[in-house]
Amino acid sequence: MSSYSEEAIATFTRWAQAFNDRDADAMIAEMHFPHMRLAGTEFQTWPTSEDFRAPQDDMTKALIAEGWHTTITKSITAAQSGPEKVHLVIRQSRQHKDGTEYNGFDTLWIFTKIDGKWGVQFRSSFLANATQAYGASKPSF
């Protein structure tokens, strides 16, 4: 595995811990903006870190309402890597407090290195029927 892949995986690991801690600032520290996500066939974007930060309390409430307790990473593989971009293929599992999975999904995360810092800048997710994308806008291409 390349050092680029290892750095992207470490960045993802910090982001995932921040997501579970519901720490928006720590998630943002591992991201680049504008940030985009492709969910199904719909693009979602957060132009700035504040666009991402602002709705996180509502996202937390919605996660709790669906029975979420934690998200674990079942697998993570670097599919492609280079000095400025890494593609990670990830299997995620949203789980209830008792550890049962209620939503497992595959996702592709693209990390970019900008100004010497790795951060996730694009995600493509197969997450369905669950809380997601709070605060995102739909870009007009």
C-alpha positions as CSV (number, residue, x, y, z in Angstrom):
1,M,0.0,0.0,0.0
2,S,1.3,3.4,-0.9
3,S,2.0,6.1,1.7
4,Y,-0.7,8.2,-0.1
5,S,-3.2,5.5,0.5
6,E,-2.1,5.2,4.2
7,E,-2.5,9.0,4.6
8,A,-6.0,8.9,3.1
9,I,-7.1,6.0,5.2
10,A,-5.8,7.8,8.3
11,T,-7.8,10.9,7.3
12,F,-10.9,8.7,6.8
13,T,-10.4,7.1,10.2
14,R,-10.3,10.4,11.9
15,W,-13.4,11.6,10.0
16,A,-15.3,8.4,10.9
17,Q,-14.4,8.8,14.6
18,A,-15.6,12.4,14.5
19,F,-18.8,11.3,12.8
20,N,-19.5,8.8,15.6
21,D,-18.6,11.5,18.2
22,R,-20.9,13.9,16.3
23,D,-18.1,16.4,16.3
24,A,-18.7,18.7,13.2
25,D,-15.4,20.6,13.6
26,A,-13.4,17.4,13.7
27,M,-15.2,16.1,10.6
28,I,-14.6,19.4,8.8
29,A,-10.9,19.2,9.7
30,E,-10.7,16.1,7.5
31,M,-12.6,17.6,4.5
32,H,-12.1,19.9,1.6
33,F,-14.6,22.4,0.3
34,P,-16.5,22.6,-1.9
35,H,-17.5,19.1,-0.9
36,M,-19.7,16.9,-3.1
37,R,-21.6,13.7,-2.6
38,L,-23.4,11.5,-5.2
39,A,-26.3,9.7,-3.5
40,G,-28.2,7.5,-6.0
41,T,-28.3,9.7,-9.0
42,E,-28.5,13.0,-7.1
43,F,-25.5,15.3,-6.6
44,Q,-25.3,17.1,-3.2
45,T,-22.9,19.8,-2.4
46,W,-21.7,21.8,0.6
47,P,-19.9,24.8,-0.8
48,T,-18.3,25.9,2.5
49,S,-17.5,24.3,5.8
50,E,-20.2,26.4,7.4
51,D,-22.8,24.9,5.1
52,F,-21.7,21.5,6.4
53,R,-21.5,22.5,10.1
54,A,-24.8,24.4,10.4
55,P,-27.2,21.4,10.1
56,Q,-25.2,18.9,12.1
57,D,-27.4,19.2,15.2
58,D,-30.5,18.3,13.1
59,M,-28.6,15.5,11.5
60,T,-27.7,14.1,15.0
61,K,-31.4,14.2,16.0
62,A,-32.4,12.4,12.8
63,L,-29.8,9.7,13.3
64,I,-30.9,9.1,16.9
65,A,-34.6,9.0,15.7
66,E,-33.7,6.2,13.2
67,G,-32.1,4.2,16.0
68,W,-28.5,5.0,15.1
69,H,-25.8,4.4,17.8
70,T,-22.6,4.1,15.8
71,T,-21.2,3.5,12.3
72,I,-18.4,1.0,11.9
73,T,-16.1,0.4,8.9
74,K,-16.4,-3.2,7.8
75,S,-13.7,-2.8,5.1
76,I,-11.6,-0.2,3.4
77,T,-9.5,-0.6,0.3
78,A,-7.4,1.9,-1.7
79,A,-8.6,1.3,-5.3
80,Q,-6.3,4.0,-6.8
81,S,-3.7,6.4,-5.4
82,G,-1.4,9.1,-6.4
83,P,0.4,12.0,-4.8
84,E,-2.6,14.3,-5.0
85,K,-5.7,12.0,-5.0
86,V,-6.7,8.7,-3.5
87,H,-9.9,6.6,-4.1
88,L,-11.1,4.5,-1.2
89,V,-13.7,1.8,-1.5
90,I,-15.4,1.5,1.9
91,R,-18.1,-0.8,3.4
92,Q,-20.0,0.9,6.3
93,S,-22.4,-0.4,8.8
94,R,-24.9,1.7,10.7
95,Q,-25.6,0.0,14.0
96,H,-28.1,0.1,16.9
97,K,-26.9,0.3,20.5
98,D,-27.0,-3.6,20.7
99,G,-24.6,-3.8,17.8
100,T,-27.0,-5.0,15.2
101,E,-26.7,-3.6,11.8
102,Y,-29.7,-1.8,10.4
103,N,-28.1,-0.3,7.3
104,G,-25.0,-1.6,5.5
105,F,-23.8,0.2,2.4
106,D,-20.9,0.6,0.1
107,T,-19.3,4.0,-0.6
108,L,-16.5,5.5,-2.6
109,W,-14.6,8.4,-1.1
110,I,-12.1,10.5,-3.0
111,F,-9.4,12.3,-1.0
112,T,-7.4,15.2,-2.4
113,K,-4.2,16.7,-1.1
114,I,-4.5,20.5,-1.3
115,D,-1.9,22.8,0.2
116,G,-0.2,19.8,1.8
117,K,-3.3,18.6,3.6
118,W,-5.3,15.4,2.8
119,G,-9.1,15.7,3.0
120,V,-12.2,14.0,1.6
121,Q,-13.7,16.1,-1.2
122,F,-16.1,13.7,-2.9
123,R,-18.2,10.8,-1.8
124,S,-20.5,8.4,-3.8
125,S,-22.7,6.4,-1.6
126,F,-25.2,3.6,-1.8
127,L,-26.7,4.5,1.5
128,A,-30.5,4.3,1.2
129,N,-33.5,4.8,3.4
130,A,-31.5,6.5,6.1
131,T,-30.6,9.9,7.5
132,Q,-28.1,11.7,5.2
133,A,-27.1,14.9,3.4
134,Y,-28.4,17.5,5.9
135,G,-27.6,21.0,4.6
136,A,-26.6,19.9,1.1
137,S,-27.6,21.9,-1.9
138,K,-28.2,20.6,-5.4
139,P,-25.6,22.0,-7.8
140,S,-26.7,23.3,-11.2
141,F,-24.3,22.1,-13.8
